[in-house]
Amino acid sequence: METESDPKVKAIWELHLNMELEHLRLAVELFKRHDGRDPQEVLAPALPAPVTFEPNKDYLRELIATQIDFTTLGTGYVQDMHERFERMQENIHGGEKPPSEQVIDDNRAKSGEEYRLETEGPHPVPSLRADR
């Protein structure tokens, strides 16, 4: 919340923080009333540092570029699509494209546009680029 630059999103974070603080206040009140102890006996003395959200597009693009074809083989990973994986896909989809790919193709046919935004340059995997 501290690093959020969009005022609308920041307001949502603040709303939820206030709801959580109210939950804590009510829990403290109930703890005192029903347990008869000071909540400081069980609560942490301080909160951890807040998590910061930072852009990760470059990291995700690198993962996609280098690991999109990885799949498991036993307890390890292989990058080539292997026979077992192909048989599993055939059993699941009966030789047709997966439903997610059918939806993408249908949307592309109706709108004439690619749903994948390429705001950081072309897709790291050539076969998934908008201009294919």
C-alpha positions in Angstrom: 0.0 0.0 0.0 2.9 2.4 0.8 4.3 2.1 -2.7 1.0 2.1 -4.6 0.9 4.9 -7.1 -2.7 4.5 -8.4 -5.0 6.4 -6.0 -8.0 4.1 -6.7 -6.0 1.0 -6.0 -4.4 2.6 -2.9 -7.9 3.4 -1.6 -8.8 -0.3 -1.9 -5.7 -1.3 0.0 -6.5 1.2 2.7 -10.1 0.0 2.9 -9.0 -3.6 3.4 -6.3 -2.6 5.9 -8.9 -0.7 8.0 -11.2 -3.8 7.9 -8.3 -6.0 9.1 -7.5 -3.5 11.9 -11.1 -3.5 13.0 -11.1 -7.3 13.0 -8.0 -7.2 15.2 -9.6 -4.6 17.6 -12.7 -6.9 17.9 -10.6 -9.9 18.5 -8.6 -8.1 21.2 -11.8 -7.1 22.9 -13.2 -10.6 22.8 -9.9 -12.0 24.0 -9.9 -9.7 27.1 -13.5 -10.5 27.8 -13.5 -14.3 27.4 -9.9 -15.2 28.2 -9.3 -12.6 30.8 -5.7 -12.0 29.6 -3.9 -9.2 28.0 -3.6 -9.7 24.2 0.0 -8.5 24.3 0.8 -11.8 25.8 0.1 -13.6 22.5 0.5 -10.9 19.9 3.8 -10.2 18.2 5.5 -7.1 19.5 5.9 -5.6 16.0 4.7 -6.2 12.5 7.1 -7.4 9.8 8.1 -5.1 7.1 5.4 -4.7 4.5 5.7 -6.6 1.2 6.5 -4.3 -1.7 5.1 -5.0 -5.1 7.5 -4.2 -7.9 7.3 -4.7 -11.7 8.3 -8.2 -12.7 7.6 -8.3 -16.4 11.3 -8.8 -17.3 11.6 -11.7 -14.9 8.4 -13.3 -16.2 9.4 -12.8 -19.9 12.7 -14.5 -19.2 10.9 -17.5 -17.5 8.5 -17.8 -20.5 11.4 -17.6 -22.9 13.5 -20.2 -21.2 11.0 -22.6 -19.5 7.7 -22.6 -21.4 8.4 -26.1 -22.8 9.5 -27.7 -19.5 7.6 -30.6 -18.3 8.2 -33.3 -15.8 9.6 -36.8 -16.5 9.7 -38.8 -13.3 11.1 -36.5 -10.7 13.1 -34.4 -13.1 12.3 -31.8 -15.8 12.8 -32.1 -19.6 12.4 -29.4 -22.2 11.4 -31.5 -25.2 7.8 -32.6 -25.4 8.2 -36.3 -24.9 6.1 -39.3 -25.8 4.4 -39.7 -22.4 3.3 -36.0 -22.4 2.0 -36.3 -25.9 -0.1 -39.4 -25.0 -1.5 -37.6 -22.0 -2.5 -34.6 -24.1 -4.1 -36.9 -26.7 -6.1 -38.7 -23.9 -7.3 -35.4 -22.4 -8.1 -33.5 -25.6 -8.9 -36.3 -28.0 -6.7 -34.8 -30.7 -8.3 -31.3 -30.6 -6.7 -28.1 -29.3 -7.1 -27.5 -25.6 -10.3 -25.4 -24.7 -8.1 -22.5 -23.7 -6.5 -22.4 -27.1 -9.9 -22.7 -28.8 -11.2 -19.7 -26.8 -8.1 -17.7 -27.9 -8.6 -18.7 -31.6 -12.3 -17.9 -31.4 -11.6 -14.5 -29.9 -8.9 -13.8 -32.5 -11.4 -14.7 -35.3 -14.2 -12.5 -33.9 -12.2 -9.5 -32.9 -9.4 -9.7 -35.5 -7.0 -8.9 -32.6 -4.6 -10.8 -30.5 -5.4 -10.9 -26.8 -1.8 -11.0 -25.7 -0.5 -7.5 -25.2 3.1 -7.0 -26.2 3.8 -3.9 -24.2 7.4 -4.9 -23.6 8.2 -5.9 -27.1 7.5 -9.1 -29.1 6.5 -12.2 -27.1 9.6 -14.1 -26.0 8.3 -17.2 -27.7 8.1 -16.7 -31.5 5.1 -19.0 -32.0 3.0 -17.0 -29.5 3.7 -13.5 -31.0 0.7 -11.4 -32.1 1.9 -11.1 -35.7 2.3 -14.8 -36.3 
